[in-house]
Amino acid sequence: SKFLNDKWMIKNGFLNDVQEHKPWWWNIKVQKLNLSAPLILLPEVSCQKAIEILQEKGYDQAPVVAESGLILGMVTLSNTLTSVLAGNAQFSDPVTKVTYDQFSKIGLEDSLGKLSCILENDHFAIIVHEQMQFDGNGSSFMKQMVFGVVTAMDLLTFVSRNDKK
């Protein structure tokens, strides 16, 4: 049934957009949100340190990214605290123990309409940018760089500040 769901098809890149009465912001690119660079945690950061960093910097969540650039998932303050208090994780455990590995990615060139479809089901999306990298042998490969984290509040703030009534 998900293949008959237009929003699922848009979110997963199978349809561009099918909304007939699109809001003014629907086709604007994600890059226009002008989000600040995200705070990124390495996988070996402890749950205790992750909590301290997120609280000190005023973030609710942060991507967990390996040094190789592989995006492992997202860690949220509430999930980390809940997991530790419930005994499912220890303060000394690596943050990967409480990392959400189910997350949506969106590109800078994607539309706010696609982002809106993603945010109907997810609390956030990770903004990624594909970059060609070369190693010492001259071999190339595509690497995804985390460019930001976007929430429904970011989209709502953009729309309300720029509302073109």
DAQUIDA-V290319 format. One record per pair of residues at least 6 apart in sequence whose C-alpha atoms are under 8 Angstrom apart, sorted by the first residue. I is the first residue (numbers start at 1). J is the second residue. Records with the same first field share a line. If there is no record, write none. Layout:
I = J + J
This chain:
2 = 8 + 9
3 = 9
6 = 15 + 18
7 = 117
8 = 117
9 = 15
10 = 16 + 17 + 114 + 117
11 = 114 + 115 + 117 + 118
17 = 113 + 114
24 = 164
25 = 112 + 113 + 159
26 = 111 + 112 + 113 + 114
27 = 111 + 112 + 113
28 = 111 + 112 + 113
29 = 108 + 109 + 110 + 111 + 112
30 = 107 + 108 + 109 + 110 + 111 + 112 + 115
31 = 108 + 109
33 = 154 + 155 + 158
35 = 148 + 149 + 150
36 = 148
37 = 147 + 148
38 = 62 + 63 + 146 + 147 + 148 + 149
39 = 62 + 63
40 = 62 + 63 + 64 + 65
41 = 50 + 62 + 63 + 64 + 65
42 = 64 + 65 + 66 + 67
43 = 64 + 65 + 66 + 94 + 95 + 96
44 = 94 + 95 + 96
45 = 94 + 95
46 = 91 + 92 + 93 + 94 + 95
47 = 80 + 90 + 91 + 92 + 93 + 94 + 95 + 98
48 = 91 + 92
50 = 95
51 = 77 + 80 + 81
54 = 60 + 61 + 62 + 77
60 = 76 + 77 + 78
61 = 74 + 75 + 76 + 77
62 = 74 + 75 + 76 + 149
63 = 71 + 72 + 73 + 74 + 75 + 126 + 146 + 149
64 = 71 + 72 + 73 + 74 + 75 + 96 + 99
65 = 71 + 72 + 73
66 = 72
69 = 143 + 144 + 145
70 = 144
71 = 146
72 = 96 + 99 + 101
73 = 99 + 100 + 101 + 102 + 103
74 = 99 + 100 + 101 + 103
75 = 95 + 96 + 98 + 99 + 100
76 = 99
79 = 98
80 = 98
83 = 89 + 98
84 = 90 + 91
89 = 97 + 98
103 = 122 + 124 + 125 + 126
104 = 118 + 122 + 124 + 125 + 126
105 = 125 + 126 + 127 + 128
106 = 115 + 125 + 126 + 127 + 128
107 = 127 + 128 + 129
108 = 127 + 128 + 129
112 = 155
115 = 125
116 = 152 + 155
118 = 125
119 = 125 + 151 + 152
123 = 151 + 152
124 = 149 + 150 + 151 + 152
125 = 149 + 150 + 151
126 = 146 + 147 + 148 + 149 + 150
127 = 146 + 147 + 148 + 149 + 150
128 = 144 + 145 + 146 + 147 + 148
129 = 144 + 145 + 146 + 147
130 = 142 + 143 + 144 + 145
131 = 142 + 143 + 144 + 145
132 = 140 + 141 + 142 + 143
133 = 140 + 141 + 142 + 143
134 = 140 + 141
